[in-house]
Amino acid sequence: MRIIYLGTPDFSVLPLKSILDSGKHQVVAVVTNKDKPVGRKKVLTAPPVKVFATEKGIPVYQYDKIRLEGVEDMKKLNPDIMITCAFGQILSQELIDIAKYGVINIHASLLPKYRGASPIHYAILNGEEKTGISIMKTDIGIDTGDVILQKEIEIGREETCGELFERLSVLGAESIIEALSLIESGNVHYQKQDESKATLTKIIKKENALIDWTESAEKICNKVRAFNPAPVAYCMLNGLPFKVYKAEIAHLKGEAGKILRADSELIIGCGDGSVALKIVQKAGGNAMQIGDFLRGNKFTVGEDFN
């Protein structure tokens, strides 16, 4: 089939690669977001999907809003199907109707749970034991279309968002090949989603990563995992952000936000017990294992950690 592939971040690269490696389909174009300034020096940086597509000699189209700028371009490419994967833009019905088989989406959750922008983050935040990939037929709603297939995986008890991203990208790469075969053969079955079980996730912002020490140890540790590698869970220490990359449930009891131990370990009281910080980064410093950090930074039991 003639395919237009729409994606932006690293997560989108492996599924695109799997389509090319299959040798069964022709990717006639890749669509992605515009290059953006990144980092403190604001270096103009191409999306990972653009970098990969360019290396493979695939034409790349970039739009701020494809539904306003790219409809005629897409029509001229005459695709059989369009595939979205973490594209980050809303499609119009006019775009959805261009291809013979419409648009299908590679979504990183077990729909209808965790629709929207941040399904992987929220699965970890909410302490889910499993998640997966859904291949769905796109309609005008937000991840509301009929499901073609789903593949499930377990979430590790200490697994970070970054680690789960990588595993789900691999699973998405496997799933899209199977879905394309079903569609092309005519053996596809479209399953409607149960709207009563739907949840919608929002875009993650830095303020969402602020640690609230009055919450339970489990919730705090889930937040640390969910926001690693970005935007990174943090609290404020002496008026400056203090980042936490890894934390574990501890077994001391004490007041929320107070330091309960500060020798070889740094343990902070929370809503139902305590949390041991394992990898941290103070403002202006580097991320460090807690033992190394405490050799150069002294704290007092009973001190506020807010």
N, C-alpha and C positions, 0 to 999 in steps of 0.2 A: 504493500500500500504506500501511497504518497502521504508523507507525514509532515505536519508542521508541529514542532516541539516548542512549548512555551515554559520556561523555567528561569530561575535566577541564582539561588545560592548553591553551595557545595552539594547539598542534599539532592539537587536535580541532575548532577553530572552522571552518576552511575546508571540511572535508568536510561539516559540518553545513550551512554556507551553500550549498554546491553542491546538496545535496538540496532545500533550500527553493527555490533559484533554478530548479531543473529544472521545478518546477510539476507534477511527476508523482506526488508522494507527499505524504502528510500526516504531519507530525511531531506526534504527539499528546502527547509529553512528552519532556523532557530530564532525565536522571539524572546527578548529579555528586557529588563529595565535599563535605563540610561546609566552610563558610568557615573560614579559618585565619589566625592572627596572622602578619604578615609584617614583616620589617625590624627594626631596633633598637628602634623604638617599639611593635612588636607590634600594628600596626594590623590589625584584623579585615578580611580581604580575600576577596572572592568569587572562585571559580574563573573563568577567562576564558569558559568555555562557559556558565556561569550568566549572566554579564553579557550575552553575545550573545543567549541565549535569552530573557532578560527583555526586551531591547530589541525582540525580534520577537513578544512576547506569547505565548510558548510556556510552558506550565506546567512548573515545575522541581521536582524531587524531590531531596532531599539526605539521604544516609545515611552513617553510619560503616561499616556493613557491610550492603549491600543484601540479601545472602543470609539475613540474620537479621531485618531490619527491613522489607524492601520487597516481599516476594513477593506478598502479597495486593493491594497497591497496583498492581503490574504486571498481575496477573490482571484487575483491574477495567478496565484500559485497553484490553484486548482487542486487542493488537497483531498484525499479520500477521508482523512481523519485528522483531528488536532488533539494533541496531548498536552495537558498542563501538569506541572509538578512544582509546587512552591513558587508559583509565578508571581503572586502578590498583587495582581490587578483583577478588577471585576470585568467580566465579559458581557457584551450586549447580546440580545437575542439574534441580532443580525450576524454577529460573529459566530455564534453557536450554530446557525443554520447554513454556514458556508460549505462545510464538508459533508460528503455523502453519509458518513457514519457519525457526524456530529463531533462533539468534544468529549473526551474522557479525562478524568483527573486521578492522579496518584496522590492519595491523602493518607497522612501518617496517624491514623487512629482507626478504631473499630466503630465505624459510623453505625448509628447516629450519635454516639458519644463523642464529644470533643470535636465539633465542627469549628471552622474559623481559623484564625491566624496562628494559634500557639498550642496545637494539640499535644505535642511531645512534652512541653513544659508542664501543662496542666495534668497530664497523666502522672507525672512524678510528684508534682505538688500535692495531689490528692491521694497519694499513697497507693495508686493502682498496682496490682500484681501482674497485669498483662496489658498489652496493647497490640498494635499491628498495622497492617496496610489495608486500605480499602481502595479498590479501583471502581470508580463510579462514573456514571454518565452525567455530564454537567447539564444543569438547567439554569434558570435565571436566579435561583436562590443561592444562599451561601452553604455549599456542601449538602444540598437537599436532594440531589438527584438519585436515581435508582442505582443500587449497588450491583456490580458485575461479579466481583469476587472479593474475598477477604482472606488474609493470612495472619495468623496470630503468633505472637512471641511473648515470653515471660519477661518481666522487668526485674533486673537484679536488685537485691536489697541495698546495695551501695552504688548502683549504676548512676552515672551523671547524665545530664541532658546531652552533652556532647557525645558520650559513648552510645547512648540510645539512638541519637541521630544517625550515627554511622551504621549501626545494625539495621535500622529501618530503611536506610537508603539502599542497602544491599537487598533487603526484602522487596523493596519497591522495584528494583531492577529485575528481579525474578518474576514478580507479579505482572508487570506490564507486558512481558513477552507472552505469558499465558493468556492474558486478556485479549491481546491482539489476535491470537490464534482463534480464540472463541468467536470473536466478532467476524473475522474473515471467513470462518467456516460456516457461520450461521447457527452455531450451536450455543450462542450466548443466552443466558437467562437473566433478566433484569428484576432484581428484588427491591420492592419499595421499602423505604425506611419507616420505622415506627416513630412517628413524630412525638409520641408521649414520652420517649426516652431520650430525646435530643437535648444536647447541651452545646452552648456556643462559647468559644474562647475568644478573648480579646488580644490585641497586640501587647506584648510584654514591654513595660516601661521601667526605667531605672528605679523609680520609687516603689515599684512592686517588690523589689529585692531587699527592701529594708527589713531587718530582723526585728521582730517584736518579742522581747524576752518573756512576756506574759503568756505567750502561746506554749503549747506542749512541746516537749523535747522532740517528739516524732515529727511534728509540723515544722519545727525549725530545721531539723536535719533534712527533711524533704525539700524545703526551700533552698537550702545550700546545694543540694544535688540538682535541683531543677534549674538553678541559675548559674551553673558551671558548664560551659566556660563564659557565658555572657547572659545578663549583665553583671553577674557575680553578687551573691548575697553580701550584705554589709550592715554594720552598725556604725554609730558615731562615737568616736573616742577622742576626748579633748577637743571636740568641735570639728574633727576631721574624719573622713570615711575610713573605716577599718574593714577590709574585705576578708571573707571567710570562704575558702575553696573546698574545705572538707571538714565535717564535724560528725561526732558520734554521740549517741545517747549515753549519758553517764548515770551514776547511781547515788550521787550525793544529793542532799536536800538542803534548800536554802532559799533566800529571797530572790525573786526574779530580777535579773540584771546585775546581781552582785557576784563578785569573784569568790568562789568557794575553795579554789586551790590554784596555786601559782608557783609551783616548784618545777618538777619535770613535766607537769601538765598544766593546762589552762582550762579550768572548768567554771562555767557560768551558770548560775541558778536560772531556772525558767518556770513556766506556769505549773508544771507538774513534777519537777525534779531538777535535772541539770543537763548541760550539754558540754562535751569536751571538744575544744577546737583543735583541729589536727593540722591544717594547712592554712596559713593566714598571710595577710599583706597589709602593712600599715602605709599610710599616705607617704608617697615619695620613695617607698622601698620596693623590694622584690618579694614575690610569693615564697614563703619558707615553711619547712616542717616546723612544728611547734617547739620541738626540743632546741633547734638552732635559734629560733626566734627568741625564746626565753633566756638564752645565754647572753643576749645583748639588750634585753628589755625586761625591766623589773616591775612587778605588780604586787599589790598587797591584798591579802585575804580581807574581804569585806568592802573593798573598793568598788565603786559604781563602774559598770562596764556599759555605758550608754553614750 
